[in-house]
């Protein structure tokens, strides 16, 4: 099986995107830590994670509701 150039470019794009997202999260955590200390940074990142989880859960409930109907 031969992997073409499209596969490798896609993989490279995913890797670059992961590095960019990781750098943004690292900078956000560092900023929150320097502004409010460890506990403040933990609370801010927890609130952001809970927000994303809430949005994901609502979308998943709506998707499953459409399948069940």
Buried (B, 14 or more C-beta within 10 A) or exposed (E): EEEEEEEEEEEEEEEEEEEEEEEEEEEBBEEBBEEEEEEEBBEBBEEEEEEEEEEEEEEEEEEEEEEEE
